[in-house]
């Protein structure tokens, strides 16, 4: 009995000591791995499994009607990691390789990169003698950046359709910001640099909303920078950015940009600015800077010159210092204040105040302001403050400057300061700030905050809307505003801007010409401007044109350089805005049908119509597709060439022309309804996929 017990105890002791020794061995191994070989294994793990940032999709910037103005696209480069490639897992490998090589050559090859080139490149990688010695062996195959649709096609091919674990399929990704309309309104939309950091415009102002939140996922490193996400581990989902729906209208942006470009080039100017605002709402429908290198419209100040005279007129009328029919003697067209002589463009003699404004008399306005406010210049400046002319508009873009003015009491103030200020010297404002002031005159004295964004959206759901914000209900009395509006209409009817009168609708506005100041003095260089609104009796749009340093002969006045650009924009907006046409021509008749404008049509269909109606419609130059605009009593037709890689805007085209155009670009078209195009399912600017033809649905009415 004792022997049996002793034997059992011995075995238990041996078993116990065996467990102890085994545990010590494990502990020793843990200590060795953690402390002796720790750096080696940590580095190895670091090279295999890492925390990868997953980029959130940046939101889109949309037009007022939902067309894409800015979006993000992912591009790829394709290759294989020969170290991962499992040749034995493929049945009929050689046949599959041959098909893959032929596909690569057909879609991404050239004279040198044929099927044989791609086949040998793949084989050289998977048969490389380096494989046992390296952690990965990346073989690039498609070295150009391809889009998502092309990637979908590539991953359907033999071998690649087996996934990355067997085929070694590897990708490099690049996210790029894409602007379908290229330079159209680019400084307003903004810039996202190569590091995907927003730096300007709406991209910067609404970066928080647009960029979303990046996610994190554990990933296995396959080849170089190529990663395979392990989605079941350590995943933090991305939150995609919101979309911005702006107030910008693509058709109006196109009209404004084209007119400004023509004006700048015709006058050989340095640059130009044009802003179009909806009068009642403050919605900015178009901003153009030509060239689009800097947002002069919002971020740069200038001396407004004679366009400022209307502010002086409001001050005088509000204080009952003058009436429109009072007579002012402008003498020989010059007047001297201390050592400064102020002159008019031409001699007017004795004229009414209204005529002096219509003819833009420097002498008349400076004389009235100097005589009435020289003893209390602050009373004049207080009028400017009440009209909010000395503060920024509060537009949502970053970097709007504060207006600046020379005030009494500072060393720059002198005996010539007040008369100079009366016609727009000695004050600095941005074009947008001047436009906001004129918009208040058109809007019955109500100042509204200029708006560029009307909603923030999460796909189809509205997150936040922006309503029109009223900054001031009245900048002046109704009586004063009525008189001022009559003066602005007189400028176009019989004053400095009479050459832009239209038979179709009335325009009100003011010309301005100012010498540029730099290097401590005023130079023989000018800025020409025109600010106005239309239709004059019931304003719908307010518009500013400013052209810097026109240099063709003696043509540098606002009436010669800027006003014609305004008329071109107003005429084309009027021709394409059905509401304005119905207001102007409530009953159909010869006047309403005399000069119809086709926004976009085929030459084959539209020219016979114009010829039959005997409507003058010169074409410059000839082309298959024509874009219509109106220049006074003449319809202008310009050749238009569609960008073959993007979906065009076919709104308001005839169904016949729209179908012909879209099918010529490789799209399939479905129609619903009758008449002209009201809506299209693919937004203008959408990338056309050549390999997989898309279907576009057109709604007609």
Secondary structure, 3 states (H helix, E strand, C coil): CHHHHHHHHHHHHHHHHHHHHHHHHHHHHHHHHHHHCHHHHHHHHHHHEEEEEECCCCCCEECCCCCEEEEEEEEEEEEEECCCCCHHHCCCHHHHHHHHHHHHHHHHCCCCCCHHHHHHHHHHHHCCCCHHHCCCCEEEEEEEEECHHHHHHHCCCCCHHHCHHHHCEEEEEEEEEECCCCCCCHHHHCEECCCCCEEEHHHHHCHHHHHCECEEEEEEEEECCEEEECCCCCCECCECCCEEEECCCHHHHHHHHHHHHHHHHHCCCCEEEEEEEECCCCEEEEEEEECCCCCHHHHCEECCHHHHHHHHHHHHHHCCCCCCCCEEECCCCEEEECCEEEECCCCCCEEEHHHHHHCCCHHHHHHHHHHHHCCCHHHHHHHHHHCCCCCCCCCCCCCCCCCEECCCCCCCCCCCHHHHHHCCCCEEEEHHHHHHHHHHHHCCCCEECCECEEEEEECCEEEEECCCCEEECCCCCHHHHHHHHHHHHHHHHCCCCHHHCCCCCCEEEEEEEEEEEECCEEEEEEEEEEEEEECCCCCCEEEEEEEECCCECCECCHHHHCHHHHHHHHHHHHHHCHHHHHHHCCCCCHHHHCCCCCCEEEHHHHHHHHHHHCCCCCEECCCCEEEEEEECCEEEEEECCCCCCECCCCCCCEHHHHHHHHHHCCCEEEEECCCEEEEECCCCCCECCCCCCCEEEEEEC
